[in-house]
Amino acid sequence: MTINPIVHIDPIGTVLIPLAIFFFNPGIAIFGWAKPVPVNPSNYGNRKRDDIFVSMAGPAMNVILAVVIMAVYRLAIELPIDVGPDAVVHKLGLVAFISMILCVFNLIPIPPLDGSHVLRQVIGMSEETYMQIAQYGFIILLLAINLFPQLFQIVGSVSLGAIQLFQKILMF
């Protein structure tokens, strides 16, 4: 296990797809993916609990990142440095919002997203059943994205609510 982001680069999902979207279809949201973190469940002391902990590590990191970014933003706007309205510092709120969107999106219980591992453990689904569903997870996810846009309105609303809460806590 490593925190080095380079090992998580997927040549297609991290490089090719985002570049193709950027160059050939500007104006739509750029998306991509990375290689999953390799996990060996035989190292778990308590299989159910530890699978939930491992699955929640990514979303938890997204929340921590959003809070830290909002705190840095708060500090930056309080410093007596004259920054214009187009300064990069004013984009930090957007970066925190994107981090929260990634957190909430990853909690959706559709394989391969982290929420599916949590749901599997909570309802006691067998490994075999989960793997049978997971082999179609990407297709299910694409269908959900295209057939249920309300799902992503919920993701955006929850993410925005979290950012607004962080703003209140940090006294914006």
KAWO-V840062 format. One record per backbone hydrogen bond with DSSP energy under -0.5 kcal/mol. CO is the residue of the C=O (numbers start at 1). NH is the residue of the N-H. E is the energy in kcal/mol with one decimal. If there is no record, write none. Layout:
BEGIN
CO:NH:E
CO:NH:E
END
This chain:
BEGIN
3:5:-0.6
4:7:-0.9
5:8:-1.1
6:9:-1.5
8:35:-2.9
9:11:-0.6
10:14:-3.1
10:15:-0.9
11:16:-2.5
12:17:-3.0
13:33:-1.3
15:19:-2.2
16:20:-2.7
17:21:-2.6
18:22:-2.4
19:23:-2.7
20:24:-2.8
21:25:-1.7
25:28:-1.3
39:41:-0.7
40:43:-2.4
41:44:-1.6
45:47:-0.5
46:50:-3.1
47:51:-1.8
48:52:-1.7
49:53:-2.4
50:54:-2.8
51:55:-2.3
52:56:-2.1
53:57:-0.7
54:57:-0.8
54:58:-0.6
55:59:-0.6
56:60:-2.4
57:61:-2.2
58:62:-2.1
59:63:-2.0
60:64:-2.6
61:65:-2.9
62:66:-2.2
63:67:-2.5
64:68:-2.6
65:69:-2.7
66:70:-2.4
67:71:-2.3
68:72:-2.6
69:73:-2.5
70:74:-2.5
71:75:-2.5
72:76:-2.9
73:77:-2.3
74:78:-1.1
75:79:-1.4
79:81:-1.2
81:83:-0.9
84:87:-1.6
87:90:-1.6
88:91:-2.5
89:92:-1.2
91:95:-2.0
92:96:-2.4
93:97:-2.1
94:98:-2.5
95:99:-2.0
96:100:-2.0
97:101:-2.3
98:102:-2.4
99:103:-1.9
100:104:-2.8
101:105:-2.9
102:106:-2.2
103:107:-0.7
104:107:-0.9
105:108:-1.6
106:115:-2.5
108:110:-2.0
108:116:-0.6
110:113:-2.4
113:116:-1.4
113:117:-0.7
114:117:-0.8
114:118:-1.6
115:119:-2.7
116:120:-2.3
117:121:-2.0
118:122:-2.6
119:123:-2.7
120:124:-0.8
120:125:-2.2
126:130:-2.4
127:131:-2.5
128:132:-2.0
129:133:-2.0
130:134:-3.2
131:135:-1.6
133:136:-1.7
134:137:-1.5
136:140:-2.7
137:141:-2.8
138:142:-2.4
139:143:-2.5
140:144:-2.6
141:145:-2.5
142:146:-2.0
143:147:-3.3
144:148:-1.8
148:151:-1.6
148:152:-0.6
149:152:-0.6
149:153:-1.2
150:154:-2.1
151:155:-1.9
152:156:-2.1
153:157:-2.5
154:158:-2.9
155:159:-2.2
156:160:-2.7
157:161:-2.5
158:162:-2.1
159:163:-2.2
160:164:-2.6
161:165:-2.1
162:166:-2.5
163:167:-2.4
164:168:-2.0
165:169:-2.6
166:170:-2.5
167:172:-2.8
168:171:-1.2
END
